[in-house]
């Protein structure tokens, strides 16, 4: 996990085809709320994967000090030690970590 310092607004480009495909997938599972959430969560993760990268952010990535800037994260217990549950970013970060671990990364 990397300590992120860059907080500028980023944009994702989504084609109309992707939107219609998402709508079709959601229509097929509209009576199953947990599947709706899974589809929407997958969509958001894909959006995150397509974020535009600011040149300053890329420069920061190139200058990462592997000994001081990376935090080992091997399981969810490691994650829980880093954040207080009342931290506003805790839920989003927790969900992302769970997603990564569920995919076997």
N, C-alpha and C positions, 0 to 999 in steps of 0.2 A: 504494500500500500504506500502511496506517495503522499507526502504532506503537500497539498495544493495551495499555492499562494495566489494564483491567477484567478480573478473573479469577474472578468468582463462578460458582457452578454454575448452569447453565441447563437447561431441560427442553423436550422436544419432545413434542407430543401426536400419536399415531399411531392412526388408526382401525383397527378390526379389518378393515374392507374393504381398506385399504391393505396390511395385513400379508398377507391372503390373496392379494391381487394380486401382491405381491412373491413369495410362495411359489409361485404359479403360474408366474411368469416364471422363477424359479430352477429349478423342475421341468423346464421346457422345454429348459433348457440345461445340465442337471446333468452331461452327459458332455463338456462343453466348458469346462474350468476358466477360460480367459481371458474367456469370456462371463459366467461366474458372477461373476467379479471386477468386470467392467464394470457389471453390474446392481447389485451390492452397493455399489459406489462411487457410482453414480447415486443410490441410496437414501440413502447417507450425506450426499451433497451436498444433496439435497432436505431432509433433516433439518436440516442447517446453515442452510438458507434459512428454516426455520420457527422458529428459536430465539426464545424469549421475550426481550424486551429489558428490562433493568433501567432504571428511570427515570434512575439515575445515569449509565448508559452513554449514554443518549440525550442527556443534558445534556453529557457529554464530546464527543459528536459535534457538537453545536451550537457548542461552543467551540473547534473545531479551528482552529489557526493554519495556514492553507494554505502559508505559507512555511517553517514550521519542523517541522510534524508529518507532512507527506506526503513520501514518498520516491518519486521517479520510478522507475517499473518498466515498461520498454518491451519487455524481452526477458529470457530466462533468464540471460544473462550479467550483467545488472544485478542480478538476484536473488543470483547466486552471490557477488557482491562484498559483500553484506550479511551473510552468515552463514558461519560456519565449519562444515565438514561434521560435526564432532563435537558440534555444538550439538544437544541432544535434540529441539528443535523443527524441525530442518533437514529431515528426511524428510517430515514432515507438511506443512510450508510448501512444500517443493519440489513435492510431489505436487499441492497445491492450485494453485500457479502453473502447473504443466504443464496441469492441467485447464482453467484459465481461458484460457491461450493456445490450447489445442486447440479451444476453443469459439469462438475468434475475437473475444474481448472485448478 
